[in-house]
Amino acid sequence: MKSLPKLFYVCINDGSDTRINKEIKTLSKHFEITYLGIGRDESQSFVQPLCTNFYLVRGHHSSVLTLVKYFISFLRIYYSSHYQRIHVVNEQLLLMLFPFLWGRKSRVVADIFDSIFLRTEKAFVRSLQRWVYRMPKKIIVTDENRKMLVPAQFQSKTIVVENYPYTFYDVQPKAATDDELLILYSGSLGMTRGTQLLQDLIALSPKVKVWMIGWIYDEPTKQLSQHPQVTYFGVKTQQETMRLASACDYILSVYEPINDNNLNASPNKIYDAIQAKTPVIINSEVKVAQFVAQNGLGYVLNSYYEKEVVKLLKTLMASKKLYVFDPTLGQYYTWEAIEEKLVRAN
C-alpha cells in the first residue's frame, strides 16, 4: 500500500481550536500529519488521534522561554524528515520561521485565521506583509472579504476556505423558560468580544443566564465566569459546543471595532447559528452583520458600545422565538461542502 505524503502542521494551538480540528480531520485523509503546537497539557488536544506525530511544547505562547523551546522543537522536527507540505497557521509563525521556510517555499501553505497585519495601521508593519506573502505557495483566508484585503499581487495564490461547521443533527430543546434569557458566549473570551455587554445584561435581571465555552483572556472575563448566573464549561469540541448552542436563546458574536481584523471578522458562530437554529447577537460595525441581517440570522446591535441595555434586554426577550432558519442555508454552509478546497490548497 502506497504511503501518504507527509505534511508538517505548524501552529501555536494545543489542538483544541475548532478550525484546526476541522482542518486536521480533512487533511489526515490525504497526508501523514506531524503536528507542532503549544499548550499546558494534552487534555484538550482533540486532534492528537488524527496525527501520525503530535508534539506539544509545554507553556504559553506569550512566554519568551516557551517560544524559544518551540523554535528549537521546530528545527528538530523540520530537519528530521522530508515534508511534501509545510502548513503554517498565521503570519506570526511565518515571520518567526521565515529564514528556514524560504528554502522550501514551494511547499509552504500559509493559513491566515487572524491577521496581525489587519490589527495595525503602522506603515512598517504593513510593509512586512508584502515581504512575508512572497514566500508561501498558497495563502488560505476564511472569506471573500478577507481575500480582497490581501495585496493584489498575491490574490492569484490566495484561496478562500470558509469557516463553516460540520452538518449538525443533534439540536436540543431550548433550556431557558419563556421569561429567561440564555446566551452562549464561546470561543476567544475577552473585553473586546462582549464581556462588558454580558456584565450589563446580567446586572439588569437574575433571569439572564450565560453559558461560557472557550479561552478566557482577561481578568474581567474570568470574574464573569465566576458569576452565579454564569456557567463556564471550559474548552469543548465543536460538536459539544454546537449541542450547547442549540439549547441557548442566542449566540454572542460581537467584536469591538478597534482594527481592521475585528471589522472583517469571519466568525464560525454565524454558521454555527444556522446549524444550531439559534440566532446570533452581532454588532453593526462588523461587515458580516449585513449577511446576518439579510438572512434573518439574529439581532444586529446598532453599535458594539450599546448604551440602551434595558431596551436591548426587552427586545432580546421578546424576539428570541421569532427567528426561523431557512433549511437550504443549513445544507449550503457546511464544512463538508467546502473542505475539498483545503485539500487543493495543499
C-alpha positions as CSV (number, residue, x, y, z in Angstrom):
1,M,0.0,0.0,0.0
2,K,1.4,3.4,-1.0
3,S,2.2,5.7,1.9
4,L,0.6,9.1,2.2
5,P,2.7,12.2,1.6
6,K,4.0,14.0,4.8
7,L,2.6,17.3,6.0
8,F,4.1,19.3,8.8
9,Y,1.3,21.3,10.5
10,V,2.8,24.3,12.5
11,C,0.7,26.4,14.8
12,I,0.6,27.7,18.4
13,N,-2.6,26.0,19.4
14,D,-2.8,22.9,21.7
15,G,-5.1,21.1,19.2
16,S,-8.4,22.3,20.7
17,D,-9.2,25.1,18.2
18,T,-12.4,24.4,16.2
19,R,-11.0,25.4,12.8
20,I,-7.8,23.5,13.4
21,N,-9.8,20.4,14.3
22,K,-11.7,20.6,11.0
23,E,-8.6,21.1,9.0
24,I,-6.7,18.2,10.6
25,K,-9.6,15.9,10.2
26,T,-9.8,16.7,6.5
27,L,-6.0,16.7,5.8
28,S,-5.5,13.4,7.7
29,K,-7.3,11.6,4.9
30,H,-4.6,12.7,2.4
31,F,-1.4,13.2,4.5
32,E,0.6,11.8,7.3
33,I,0.4,14.7,9.7
34,T,3.2,15.9,12.1
35,Y,1.7,18.5,14.4
36,L,3.6,21.0,16.4
37,G,1.7,23.3,18.9
38,I,1.9,25.0,22.3
39,G,-0.1,24.1,25.4
40,R,0.0,23.3,29.0
41,D,-1.1,19.7,28.6
42,E,-2.7,17.3,26.1
43,S,-6.1,17.1,27.8
44,Q,-7.7,19.3,25.2
45,S,-5.6,18.1,22.2
46,F,-8.6,16.8,20.2
47,V,-6.6,16.4,17.0
48,Q,-3.9,14.1,18.5
49,P,-5.5,10.8,17.4
50,L,-5.6,12.0,13.8
51,C,-1.9,12.9,13.7
52,T,1.0,10.5,12.9
53,N,3.2,12.5,15.1
54,F,2.0,15.0,17.7
55,Y,4.3,17.4,19.6
56,L,3.2,19.9,22.2
57,V,5.6,22.5,23.6
58,R,4.6,23.0,27.2
59,G,3.9,26.6,28.2
60,H,2.0,29.7,26.9
61,H,2.6,31.3,23.5
62,S,3.1,34.7,25.2
63,S,6.2,33.4,27.1
64,V,9.6,34.1,25.5
65,L,11.0,30.9,27.0
66,T,8.1,28.9,25.5
67,L,8.7,30.4,22.1
68,V,12.5,29.6,22.3
69,K,11.6,26.0,23.1
70,Y,9.1,26.0,20.3
71,F,11.7,27.3,17.8
72,I,14.1,24.6,18.8
73,S,11.4,21.9,18.5
74,F,10.5,23.2,15.1
75,L,14.1,22.9,13.9
76,R,14.5,19.4,15.3
77,I,11.3,18.2,13.6
78,Y,11.8,20.2,10.4
79,Y,15.2,18.6,9.7
80,S,14.2,15.1,10.8
81,S,12.2,14.2,7.8
82,H,11.3,15.3,4.2
83,Y,7.9,17.0,4.2
84,Q,5.9,17.5,1.0
85,R,3.9,20.3,2.6
86,I,4.5,22.7,5.5
87,H,1.2,24.2,6.7
88,V,1.8,27.3,8.8
89,V,-1.0,28.9,10.7
90,N,-0.9,32.7,10.9
91,E,1.6,35.3,9.9
92,Q,3.5,35.4,13.3
93,L,4.9,32.0,12.6
94,L,5.7,32.8,9.0
95,L,7.8,35.8,10.3
96,M,9.5,33.7,13.0
97,L,10.4,30.8,10.8
98,F,10.9,32.8,7.5
99,P,14.7,32.1,7.1
100,F,14.1,28.3,7.3
101,L,10.9,28.2,5.2
102,W,12.2,30.3,2.4
103,G,14.4,27.5,1.1
104,R,11.3,25.3,0.8
105,K,8.8,28.0,-0.1
106,S,7.2,25.8,-2.9
107,R,5.9,23.5,-0.2
108,V,4.7,26.2,2.3
109,V,1.0,26.9,2.7
110,A,0.1,30.0,4.8
111,D,-3.2,29.6,6.7
112,I,-4.4,33.0,7.9
113,F,-7.0,32.8,10.6
114,D,-6.3,36.0,12.4
115,S,-4.1,38.6,10.5
116,I,-1.6,40.6,12.6
117,F,-1.4,43.0,9.6
118,L,-5.0,43.9,9.9
119,R,-4.6,44.9,13.6
120,T,-2.4,47.9,12.9
121,E,-2.1,50.9,10.6
122,K,1.6,51.3,11.1
123,A,3.3,51.5,7.7
124,F,6.3,49.5,8.7
125,V,4.3,46.6,10.0
126,R,2.1,46.6,6.9
127,S,5.1,46.7,4.6
128,L,6.2,43.3,6.2
129,Q,3.0,41.7,4.7
130,R,4.3,42.1,1.1
131,W,7.6,40.6,2.1
132,V,6.2,37.6,4.0
133,Y,3.5,36.9,1.5
134,R,6.0,36.3,-1.3
135,M,7.2,33.1,0.4
136,P,4.2,30.6,0.5
137,K,3.0,28.6,-2.4
138,K,-0.6,29.2,-1.3
139,I,-2.4,31.6,1.1
140,I,-5.6,30.5,2.8
141,V,-8.1,33.0,4.1
142,T,-11.6,32.5,5.7
143,D,-13.8,34.5,3.4
144,E,-14.0,36.6,0.1
145,N,-13.9,39.8,2.0
146,R,-10.6,38.9,3.6
147,K,-9.2,37.8,0.2
148,M,-9.9,41.3,-1.1
149,L,-7.7,42.7,1.7
150,V,-4.7,40.6,0.6
151,P,-2.4,42.8,-1.6
152,A,-3.4,42.5,-5.2
153,Q,-0.1,40.9,-6.3
154,F,-0.8,37.8,-4.1
155,Q,-4.5,37.3,-4.7
156,S,-3.9,34.8,-7.5
157,K,-2.4,32.4,-5.0
158,T,-5.0,33.1,-2.3
159,I,-7.7,30.6,-1.7
160,V,-10.9,31.0,0.4
161,V,-11.7,28.1,2.8
162,E,-14.7,29.3,4.7
163,N,-15.2,28.9,8.4
164,Y,-18.3,26.7,8.2
165,P,-19.1,24.0,10.7
166,Y,-19.9,20.3,10.1
167,T,-23.5,19.5,9.5
168,F,-25.2,19.2,12.9
169,Y,-28.1,16.9,13.7
170,D,-28.3,17.0,17.5
171,V,-30.4,20.1,18.0
172,Q,-31.6,20.4,21.6
173,P,-34.7,21.9,23.1
174,K,-34.3,25.4,24.5
175,A,-33.1,25.3,28.1
176,A,-34.5,28.6,29.2
177,T,-38.1,29.3,30.2
178,D,-40.1,32.0,28.4
179,D,-39.2,34.6,30.9
180,E,-35.5,33.8,30.9
181,L,-32.7,34.7,28.5
182,L,-29.8,32.2,27.9
183,I,-26.8,33.4,25.9
184,L,-23.9,31.4,24.7
185,Y,-20.5,33.1,25.0
186,S,-17.9,31.0,23.2
187,G,-14.5,31.0,21.5
188,S,-12.0,33.7,22.5
189,L,-13.5,35.3,25.6
190,G,-12.4,38.9,26.5
191,M,-13.3,42.5,26.8
192,T,-13.2,43.0,23.0
193,R,-15.6,40.2,22.5
194,G,-18.6,41.1,24.6
195,T,-17.7,40.6,28.3
196,Q,-18.9,44.2,29.2
197,L,-22.3,43.7,27.4
198,L,-22.9,40.5,29.3
199,Q,-22.0,42.1,32.6
200,D,-24.5,44.8,31.9
201,L,-27.3,42.4,30.9
202,I,-26.7,40.2,34.0
203,A,-26.8,43.2,36.3
204,L,-30.3,44.1,35.0
205,S,-32.0,40.8,35.8
206,P,-31.5,37.5,37.5
207,K,-33.4,35.9,34.6
208,V,-30.4,36.5,32.3
209,K,-28.1,33.4,32.2
210,V,-24.8,32.9,30.3
211,W,-23.1,29.7,29.2
212,M,-19.4,30.2,28.5
213,I,-17.1,27.9,26.5
214,G,-13.6,28.6,25.4
215,W,-10.4,30.6,26.3
216,I,-10.5,33.4,28.9
217,Y,-8.2,36.2,28.0
218,D,-8.5,38.8,30.8
219,E,-9.4,39.3,34.4
220,P,-12.9,40.9,33.9
221,T,-13.9,37.8,31.8
222,K,-12.5,35.5,34.5
223,Q,-14.7,37.3,37.0
224,L,-17.7,37.0,34.7
225,S,-17.1,33.2,34.5
226,Q,-17.5,33.0,38.3
227,H,-20.8,34.9,38.5
228,P,-23.7,32.9,39.9
229,Q,-25.7,33.5,36.7
230,V,-22.9,32.1,34.5
231,T,-21.9,28.5,33.9
232,Y,-18.3,28.1,32.5
233,F,-17.8,24.8,30.7
234,G,-14.2,25.2,29.8
235,V,-13.0,24.2,26.3
236,K,-15.2,21.8,24.4
237,T,-15.2,20.1,21.0
238,Q,-17.2,21.7,18.2
239,Q,-19.9,19.1,18.4
240,E,-20.4,19.6,22.1
241,T,-20.3,23.4,21.7
242,M,-23.0,23.2,19.0
243,R,-25.1,21.0,21.2
244,L,-25.0,23.5,24.0
245,A,-25.5,26.4,21.5
246,S,-28.7,24.8,20.2
247,A,-30.2,24.9,23.7
248,C,-29.5,28.6,24.1
249,D,-31.6,31.6,23.0
250,Y,-28.7,33.5,21.4
251,I,-25.1,33.1,20.5
252,L,-23.0,36.2,21.2
253,S,-20.8,37.2,18.3
254,V,-19.6,40.8,18.8
255,Y,-16.2,42.4,18.0
256,E,-15.0,45.7,19.3
257,P,-14.4,47.9,16.2
258,I,-10.8,48.7,17.1
259,N,-9.0,47.4,14.0
260,D,-9.5,46.0,10.5
261,N,-9.1,42.5,11.8
262,N,-12.2,42.8,14.0
263,L,-14.2,44.8,11.4
264,N,-13.5,42.0,8.9
265,A,-14.1,39.1,11.3
266,S,-15.5,35.9,9.8
267,P,-16.7,34.1,12.9
268,N,-17.8,30.5,12.7
269,K,-20.5,31.4,15.1
270,I,-22.6,32.9,12.3
271,Y,-22.7,29.5,10.6
272,D,-23.0,27.6,13.9
273,A,-26.2,29.6,14.4
274,I,-27.6,28.2,11.2
275,Q,-26.8,24.6,12.2
276,A,-27.9,25.0,15.8
277,K,-31.0,27.1,14.9
278,T,-30.0,29.7,17.5
279,P,-29.8,33.3,16.5
280,V,-26.7,35.4,17.0
281,I,-26.2,38.8,18.5
282,I,-23.7,40.8,16.4
283,N,-22.7,44.5,16.2
284,S,-23.3,46.5,13.1
285,E,-19.7,47.6,12.7
286,V,-18.7,44.0,11.7
287,K,-19.1,43.6,7.9
288,V,-20.6,40.1,8.2
289,A,-23.5,41.7,10.1
290,Q,-25.0,42.6,6.8
291,F,-25.2,38.9,6.0
292,V,-26.9,38.2,9.3
293,A,-29.5,40.9,8.7
294,Q,-30.2,39.8,5.1
295,N,-30.8,36.2,6.2
296,G,-32.6,36.8,9.5
297,L,-29.9,35.0,11.5
298,G,-30.0,37.2,14.6
299,Y,-30.1,40.6,16.2
300,V,-27.8,43.3,15.0
301,L,-26.8,45.9,17.6
302,N,-26.7,49.5,16.4
303,S,-23.2,49.6,17.9
304,Y,-20.7,47.5,19.9
305,Y,-20.9,50.2,22.5
306,E,-24.6,49.6,23.2
307,K,-26.0,52.2,25.7
308,E,-29.7,51.4,25.9
309,V,-29.2,48.0,27.6
310,V,-32.6,48.0,29.3
311,K,-34.3,48.3,25.8
312,L,-31.9,45.7,24.4
313,L,-32.9,43.2,27.1
314,K,-36.6,43.7,26.4
315,T,-36.1,43.3,22.7
316,L,-34.0,40.1,23.0
317,M,-36.6,38.6,25.3
318,A,-39.5,39.5,23.1
319,S,-37.9,38.3,19.8
320,K,-36.0,35.2,20.9
321,K,-38.5,32.8,19.4
322,L,-39.2,34.7,16.2
323,Y,-36.2,33.6,14.2
324,V,-36.9,31.0,11.5
325,F,-33.9,29.4,9.8
326,D,-34.0,28.6,6.1
327,P,-33.2,24.8,5.8
328,T,-31.3,25.4,2.5
329,L,-28.8,27.5,4.4
330,G,-28.1,24.6,6.6
331,Q,-27.2,22.4,3.6
332,Y,-25.0,25.0,1.9
333,Y,-22.9,26.5,4.7
334,T,-21.2,23.3,5.9
335,W,-17.6,22.2,6.1
336,E,-18.4,19.1,4.1
337,A,-19.4,21.3,1.2
338,I,-16.1,23.2,1.0
339,E,-13.4,21.0,2.7
340,E,-12.0,19.9,-0.7
341,K,-10.7,23.4,-1.2
342,L,-8.4,22.9,1.7
343,V,-7.0,19.7,0.1
344,R,-6.5,21.5,-3.2
345,A,-4.6,24.4,-1.4
346,N,-2.1,21.8,-0.1
